[in-house]
Amino acid sequence: MPAVPVAVAPQDTADDDDDADEGPLDTPWDDAPEGEYIETLPVEAMEPVEDVTGPTDFDGDWSALVARLAPRLGAARMLAHNAVLKDWGPRRLALAVPESFRHLTGRDYQEKLRHAVSDAFGQPVELVVTIEELGRETPAMQEARYRQEQQQAARECLQNDPVVQQFVREFNATLLTETIQPVQEL
């Protein structure tokens, strides 16, 4: 399935109302398939936030950035958790989400995510979100895989525990493996 651009992009935010009647600005995603939904939002002037990671410090670890930003994302956290980072630059992030999460690409979600990333980078950031099949794990997929691995390890630990095995042998006990949950770290 082809990528469908849905973008939040910086635009000139000058107070000159005469520019409002000039029509749309040329953007890098102007060659999107006709009829596809594309949204752009202006970038507000932002003051750099103290004690943050600058864009040059970002190493492309989208999962780590999402985890760090999660408390400030609110509902946009779902967009961030179900997206993969396709490309990034000092003032631009390109994300992709699968078709099943198209509903998360709305203007409000993107604006909230763009604002949080801009705050973290200390400068306005362009956010471009496309809808396409993903070839990599999203942060949500990584967390689900981790939980499943932890649960499997907990099951194996109990099944191999000598005391549990003794109960099974001596008392004809049954270990209900579907009820086993890993210990959650605090």
Secondary structure, 3 states (H helix, E strand, C coil): CCCEEEEECCCCCCCCHHHHHCCCCCCCCCCCCCCCCCCCCCCCCCCCCCCCCCHHHCCCCHHHHHHHHHHHHCCHHHHHHCCEEEEEECCEEEEEECHHHHHHHCHHHHHHHHHHHHHHHCCCCEEEEEECCCCCCCHHHHHHHHHHHHHHHHHHHHHCCHHHHHHHHHHCCCCCHHHCCCCCCC
